[in-house]
Amino acid sequence: MTLEGYPRDLTCKDGTTLTVRPVEARDKDALLAFYRELPEEDRLFLRDDVTSQLWADRFMASIDYETVIPLLAVTADQEIVANGTLYRTLHGWTRHVAEVRLAVARPYQRRGLGTAMLRELVRVATSHGVEKIVASVVDNQVGAIRAFEKRGFHREAVLKGHVKDIRGHKRDLVIMANDVSHIWEAMAAMVADYSPTLGG
Ligand SMILES: CC(C)(COP(=O)(O)OP(=O)(O)OC[C@H]1O[C@@H](n2cnc3c(N)ncnc32)[C@H](O)[C@@H]1OP(=O)(O)O)[C@@H](O)C(=O)NCCC(=O)NCCS
């Protein structure tokens, strides 16, 4: 399995250079270690128990680069410092939509890595024909909401009392959305412009 365009370099705001590449089978233990290192505060509202071996086994088995497309940011010695994943379906009425989930290691937060990973994920999504990207964020995750807003997402809906944190406290879930169909349409127009069968 490959993902076109990767690996590629990514430079953080402070000049740190990282590599962005898809998750591979060999990453399972390191990915689990990455999530186990995240402070509880950052894991409080993640959808799954990303610290469990069961989650890691299921996640790795689900990767196909078509419906589950996970990207990593890694240091020169292959330490995982960010994981962002696109989830989509190929059929049904939301086949044009992808959901994004993202986490950045604490020491690497506030260096522009989250927004840089989102840029990569938007790029991958549009290259797969995705027209709309959504992210589910809990109402008090100010940092996450800002990071998504910086990449063109807006608050599209609020589901009241929809999530319980790992301590059992209920919070509102904010659905952030980014309509990227214009990128997709511009790419299609570019291809049409260069088509030898069009334009006389
Ligand atoms: C959300 C998250 C991915 C952001 O990653 P990041 O690398 O820190 O993001 P960036 O450095 O690109 O920050 C982008 C902007 O978001 C805002 N931001 C990020 N963290 C913030 C915080 N803790 N408080 C306030 N604003 C914050 C800032 O406006 C920042 O821009 P600035 O640094 O130029 O002011 C990271 O905080 C994280 O992994 N959180 C835990 C997991 C999570 O909540 N995921 C989202 C649900 S899918």
The ligand as an SDF file (V2000), in Angstrom:
LIG
                    3D

 48 50  0  0  0  0  0  0  0  0999 V2000
   -5.7350   20.4390   18.7200 C   0  0  0  0  0  0  0  0  0  0  0  0
   -4.2670   20.1630   18.4630 C   0  0  0  0  0  0  0  0  0  0  0  0
   -4.1540   19.0840   17.4070 C   0  0  0  0  0  0  0  0  0  0  0  0
   -3.6040   21.4640   17.9510 C   0  0  0  0  0  0  0  0  0  0  0  0
   -2.2670   21.1580   17.6340 O   0  0  0  0  0  0  0  0  0  0  0  0
   -1.1010   22.2820   17.6330 P   0  0  0  0  0  0  0  0  0  0  0  0
    0.0730   21.6900   16.9550 O   0  0  0  0  0  0  0  0  0  0  0  0
   -0.9050   22.8070   18.9860 O   0  0  0  0  0  0  0  0  0  0  0  0
   -1.7580   23.3850   16.7040 O   0  0  0  0  0  0  0  0  0  0  0  0
   -1.0490   24.6850   16.1140 P   0  0  0  0  0  0  0  0  0  0  0  0
    0.2720   24.9310   16.7430 O   0  0  0  0  0  0  0  0  0  0  0  0
   -1.0840   24.5450   14.6370 O   0  0  0  0  0  0  0  0  0  0  0  0
   -2.0310   25.8020   16.6120 O   0  0  0  0  0  0  0  0  0  0  0  0
   -2.9440   26.4390   15.7580 C   0  0  0  0  0  0  0  0  0  0  0  0
   -3.6820   27.5110   16.5190 C   0  0  0  0  0  0  0  0  0  0  0  0
   -4.6020   26.9050   17.4200 O   0  0  0  0  0  0  0  0  0  0  0  0
   -4.6590   27.7100   18.5970 C   0  0  0  0  0  0  0  0  0  0  0  0
   -4.2510   26.8660   19.7450 N   0  0  0  0  0  0  0  0  0  0  0  0
   -3.6000   25.6730   19.7100 C   0  0  0  0  0  0  0  0  0  0  0  0
   -3.4950   25.1850   20.9670 N   0  0  0  0  0  0  0  0  0  0  0  0
   -4.0680   26.0940   21.7830 C   0  0  0  0  0  0  0  0  0  0  0  0
   -4.2940   26.1640   23.1720 C   0  0  0  0  0  0  0  0  0  0  0  0
   -3.8950   25.1920   23.9950 N   0  0  0  0  0  0  0  0  0  0  0  0
   -4.9410   27.2390   23.6660 N   0  0  0  0  0  0  0  0  0  0  0  0
   -5.3600   28.2350   22.8610 C   0  0  0  0  0  0  0  0  0  0  0  0
   -5.1800   28.2400   21.5180 N   0  0  0  0  0  0  0  0  0  0  0  0
   -4.5520   27.1820   20.9940 C   0  0  0  0  0  0  0  0  0  0  0  0
   -3.7690   28.8900   18.4020 C   0  0  0  0  0  0  0  0  0  0  0  0
   -4.5370   29.9440   17.8440 O   0  0  0  0  0  0  0  0  0  0  0  0
   -2.7930   28.3800   17.3870 C   0  0  0  0  0  0  0  0  0  0  0  0
   -2.2150   29.3790   16.6210 O   0  0  0  0  0  0  0  0  0  0  0  0
   -1.0120   30.2910   17.2320 P   0  0  0  0  0  0  0  0  0  0  0  0
   -0.0820   29.3540   17.9410 O   0  0  0  0  0  0  0  0  0  0  0  0
   -0.4360   30.8980   15.9890 O   0  0  0  0  0  0  0  0  0  0  0  0
   -1.6700   31.2420   18.1430 O   0  0  0  0  0  0  0  0  0  0  0  0
   -3.5330   19.7260   19.7700 C   0  0  0  0  0  0  0  0  0  0  0  0
   -3.7890   20.6940   20.7540 O   0  0  0  0  0  0  0  0  0  0  0  0
   -3.9490   18.3640   20.2890 C   0  0  0  0  0  0  0  0  0  0  0  0
   -3.4140   17.3500   19.8750 O   0  0  0  0  0  0  0  0  0  0  0  0
   -4.9640   18.3070   21.2130 N   0  0  0  0  0  0  0  0  0  0  0  0
   -5.4140   17.0390   21.7920 C   0  0  0  0  0  0  0  0  0  0  0  0
   -6.2370   16.2190   20.8140 C   0  0  0  0  0  0  0  0  0  0  0  0
   -7.4440   16.9750   20.2820 C   0  0  0  0  0  0  0  0  0  0  0  0
   -8.1060   17.6990   21.0020 O   0  0  0  0  0  0  0  0  0  0  0  0
   -7.7470   16.7840   18.9690 N   0  0  0  0  0  0  0  0  0  0  0  0
   -8.8500   17.4580   18.2960 C   0  0  0  0  0  0  0  0  0  0  0  0
  -10.0420   16.5800   18.1750 C   0  0  0  0  0  0  0  0  0  0  0  0
   -9.9760   15.6770   16.6550 S   0  0  0  0  0  0  0  0  0  0  0  0
  1  2  1  0
  2  3  1  0
  2  4  1  0
  2 36  1  0
  4  5  1  0
  5  6  1  0
  6  7  2  0
  6  8  1  0
  6  9  1  0
  9 10  1  0
 10 11  2  0
 10 12  1  0
 10 13  1  0
 13 14  1  0
 14 15  1  0
 15 16  1  0
 15 30  1  0
 16 17  1  0
 17 18  1  0
 17 28  1  0
 18 19  1  0
 18 27  1  0
 19 20  2  0
 20 21  1  0
 21 22  1  0
 21 27  2  0
 22 23  1  0
 22 24  2  0
 24 25  1  0
 25 26  2  0
 26 27  1  0
 28 29  1  0
 28 30  1  0
 30 31  1  0
 31 32  1  0
 32 33  2  0
 32 34  1  0
 32 35  1  0
 36 37  1  0
 36 38  1  0
 38 39  2  0
 38 40  1  0
 40 41  1  0
 41 42  1  0
 42 43  1  0
 43 44  2  0
 43 45  1  0
 45 46  1  0
 46 47  1  0
 47 48  1  0
M  END
$$$$
